[in-house]
Amino acid sequence: MTATPTLDREAQLFSDFDAGKKAALARAVSIVENHRRGFDRLLARMQPRIGKARRIGITGPPGAGKSTLTTQLASAYREAGLTVGVLAVDPTSPFTGGALLGDRIRMEAVALDPGVFIRSMATRGSLGGLAAATREVADVLDAFGLDRILIETVGVGQSELDIARTADTSVVVLVPESGDSIQTLKAGLMEIADIFVVNKADRPGADRLRNELELMLGLRSGATMKNVPAHHGVDLGRAMTSDEQLAMNPGRAARAAAKAAQPDSWTPPVLRTVAAKNEGVTEVAAALDRHFGYLEMSGTLRDRRRARLRERVVDVVEARVRARLWRDAGTNEWLAEQVGVLEAGATNPFDVADALLARSGTLLTRTDR
């Protein structure tokens, strides 16, 4: 029996993918996630279709309820008639190297819905809360025609900044009793959030956490005291204007700014949810729609997506340069010879690196792969 040629198999996969078959989507995701032979041709063919889906990142510390919120958002989108893709990035199994599948198990309420596609991805040692191929797999889901792509990161704390490079909108989920009030003082998590969600808001400390977040947002905006006149020559007998009152209370000012629809600026709202009871999820979905509207009107969406495309090119170049250099036997032999020279102190790593690049010009510019 003659084996099916690779290109024939790819053509059949493309045909099934174009026909909207879920099995073809699952296979395409596996090919791209594991960088199997032909994954680059697959992504290249899909490129013209990419850009229609809204990508929503959901991040936060472990135990914040990210999976529950993701499940409820998926259900809300399905009720609205939208199709949903979920990329749940799980910790890596120390035995198989695969995802532990904890998120997928918690999402069983939507797992059987034909309008929902869920993929668990292992971090495989990647830092930043995402698997290395997350953006590429999101491209596959986008090209398949899914309306919303929910990307849930593994809870790794302050290093989850990759989600801001991957999603159109980043949602940071926090909970009252896990020390998150301290996290509000950290710049990284504050700066990536387009929407804050205080989940498990029926627990003590939820209001305090929300107030602290809004206070930090107000202070960060620089609006504090902006509309308050200098004390010299001020009529202390008159009532303060509403702008002056807000300027004296940065937390309240941040809350007011988050509710005001402005085409040229966005203040992250701080929303309360009890995702396990489906409370507050409608408000989160509405905030996501408002933020996407702001992205479109302000031109920020185009800027973010252009930056994402540029980063993809940089990622591909870095991966190919690394592969071409370190898989080349001649390069490795030459470098092994330089180690003795380095050890003797006759040269340094910087000069060796420059010499390696100089001798590798043909290797780096060849057209074969």
N, C-alpha and C positions, 0 to 999 in steps of 0.2 A: 504494500500500500504506500503510495507516494505521499510524502508529507506536504501539507499546504505551504507554499512559499510565503515568506514573511510579508511581502507587500500585499499578497492576496488576503492574508489574515487582517492586515491593517485596513484594507479597503472594506472588508466585511464589517469590521468594528466601526469604521466611519459611517457606513450605511445604517447600521443599527443605532448608532449614536444620533444620527440625523433623524431617525424615525422615532426618537424619544423613548427607546427601550431602557428600562432601569438596569438590566443586566449589563448592557453596553456601558452605561455610566459607571457602574461599579468596577468593571474591568478597566476602563480608562483611568479611573482614580487610582487603582492599584498600580498600573503601569507608570503613572506620573509620580506617585508617592515613592515608589521604590526605584525610580530612574532606570526602568528596564529599557532594553534596546528599542529605539524608535520613539521614546517619550518626547524628544524634542520635535520630531516631525508631527506628532500628535498635537502638541501645544501650538506649533506654528500654524497648523490648519485651523485651530480654534480661535486664533487671535482676532480675526475680524468680528467675531460675535461677542467678544468680551466688553463689558462696560454697562450692561443693562441692569444687572442685579445690584441691589443695595447690600453692602457688606457691613455687618454690625458686629463689633467686637465686644465680648463680655468678659471682663477680667476682675480680679480681686483676690484676696487671700483665701487659703483653704477653709472650707466650712462656711463660707459666706452665703451659700445657696445659689451659686451660679447655675448649676445644672437645673435646679427647680425653676429658676427664673427663665432660663432658656427654653425649657419645656412649655412653660405657660405662654411665652411669647410666640413660640411655634404654633400652639393651639389657637391663639388669637389671630395670627395671620391666616391660618387655615380657615377659620370662621369667616374671614374677610374674602375668601376665595383665592388666596395667594399660595403659591408653592414655596416650599422652604427646604433649604439645605442646611444641615448642622454639621460643623466640624468641631468635634469635641476632642481637645488635646489632653490626653491622659498621661500619667507618669509611665515610665518605661519599666516593663517587667525585667527584674534582674536575671531571670532564667532564659526567656525567649527573646528579649529585646523588643517585644511588641507592646501594644497598649494594654493596660490592665482592665480596660473596658468598664470601669466604674461609672463613668458618665453615661454610657449607652444603656446600662442596666437601669439607671435612675430615670431615663427618658422613655421607659417602655410605654408610657401613656400615648405617645405619638409615634412610636417606632413602627407600628403596623399601618399607619396612615399612608395610602399610596401617593399622597401629595407631599410627603416628607422623606427626605433622604438623609440618613445619619451615617457619619463616618467617624470612627474613633481613630486617632492618630497618636502614635507614641512620640514623646519628645526626643528619644534617642540621644540624650546628652545635650541637646540644644538648649542654650540659655535664652531668657527673654520670654518664657511662657508659651512659646509656639514650637511646633515641629519645623524642621528645616524646609519641608516641602509644602507648608500650609498655604502659602500664597499661590503656588502652582496648582494645588488641588482646588482652591477657591476659584481659580480661572476655569477649571474644568466644569465646576458646578454652574458658573456664570454662563459659559458657552452652551450648556445643556438647556438653558432657558429658565432656570429657577428664579423666582422673584426676589426672595430674601435669602441671604446667606448669614447664618449666625455662627460666629467663631468664638468658641469658649476656650479660654486658656487654662492651662494647669495653674493651680495657685502657687506662685513662687514669690509673692511679696513685691519688693521694690524693683525687681529687674524686668517686669513685664512690659517693657516699652516697645517691643516689637509689634504689639497689637496696633499701636498708633500708625505704624507704617503699612499695615495690612488692611485695616478697616476704614470705611468712610466715616463711621461714627463709633466712638469708643465709650462703652458703659462701664463704670467702675462700681462694683458691688461691695459694700461694707456692712458689717454687723456691729451692734452696740458693744458687746461684752468681750471682744477679742483684741482690745488694745488699739482699735482703729483711730481713737482720738490722737494717739501719738503719730499714726501714719499721716494724718492731715498735715503735719508739719514737714513732711518729706516732699521735696519739690517734684520728684519724678511722677509719682502717682497722681498728684494734683494737676500736673501739666498735660497729661495725656487724656484726661477725662473730658468728654463732651456732655455727659450726663452722669450724675451721681445717683446711686440707689442705696438707701439705707434699708436693707432687708431685715426680716425678723423684727419689724418695727413694733410688734406688740410686746417686746421685751424691755425691761428697764434700761434706761440710758439712750434710747433711740432719739428722743428729742434733743438731748444734750449733744449727741454726735451730729445731728443735722444742723444745730445751731453753730457748732464749731466749724463745720464745713462751710457754711454760708459766711461765717466771719472771715475765714481764710480767703474765700473767693472775693469778698468785699475789699479786704486789705490788698489782695493781689491786683485788683482792678485799678488801684490808685485813685479811687473816687473819694476816699475818706477826706473830709474837710475841704474838698474842692470847691463846694458852693457856699462855704461858710465865710462871711466877710471878716476882715481884720477887726480886732476888738477896739482899735482907736476910732473914735468918732461914730460908733455904732449906737443907734437908739435901742437901748436895752428894754425899753417899754413896749416895743412892738413884738407881735407874734412872729415866730420863725416860719419861713416858707416851707412848703413840703420838700423841696430840694435840699434846703438846709437841714431839715430834720433827718432826711435819709443820709446825708453826708455825715451826720453825727453817729449814725448807726450802720456800720458797713455791712453787717449781716443782713439787716432788713433791706438795705440798698441792693445787695446781691439777689435777694429773693424777688424784689420788685423788678430788677433788670431781667431776671430769668423768665418772668411772665410776660414781659413786653416784647413784642415781635419787632425786631429791628433788622433791616436787610443787610447792614454792614457790620454788625457785631453780634457776638453770641456769648451769653453768660450761662454756664452750666447750671441747670436746675438740680436741686437736691430733692429727690422724691422718696417717699416712704412706701414700702411694700411688705406684705406678708405673702411671699410667693407660694408657700405651701397651701395657703387658703385662697389663692388667686386674688388677693387684695392689692390694689394699686397697679396691677399689670396694665390695665387699660390706659392709665396715665403715662406709664413708661412708653407704651406703643405710640401714644399721641406725641410725646416729647421727641421720639425718634423721627416721626414725620415732620415735626416742626424744624428739627435740626437739619434734615435733608433739604427742606425748603430753603433754609438759610444758606446751606452749602451751594445750592443752585443759583440763588439770587446774587450772592456775593462773589461768585466765581471761584470760591474755595474748593468746590468739588473738582473742577477741572484742574486746579493747581495740585491738589492731593493726588489725583489719578495720574497726572503727568509725572509727578515725583515718583510714584510707584512704578511707572514704566521705566523711568531712568534707572531706578534701583534694580529692576529686574535685569537690565542690560549689564550693569556693574556686577551683579551676582553671577550671571552666566560667564562673563569674562574672567572673573576671579576663579570660578570653578574650573574652567577649561585651561587656564594658565597653570593652575596648581596641578591638574591631572597631567598635562603635557610635560611639565618639568619633572615631577617626582615619579612618573611611570617610565621615564626614559633612562635606560641602563647607562648610557654614556654620561648623562648628567650626574647620576648617583656615583659612578666611578670617579669622575672628576672631583666631586665634592668630598669623597672619602680621602682623596689625596691631599686636599687642602686642610683637613683636620690636623695633620701633623704639623703643617706650617703654622696654623693657628696656635697649636699647643706650644710651639717654640717661641711664640711671640713675634714672629717675623711679619705677620700681617694681622688684620682684624676682620671681624664679621662683616663690616660695612663694605670694605674693599672686595672681599670675597663675593658678596652679594652682587656688587656692581659688575665684577668680572663674569659671574655666572649669567647675568642678564645679557651681557655683551656677547658671550659665546652662544647664547640660546636664541638669537634672532630668527634664524631659519626655522627652528623648532616651534617658535611661538607664532610665526606668520604662515605656516603651511596651511593649505586648504583642506587636507584630509583630516579625519577625526580618529 
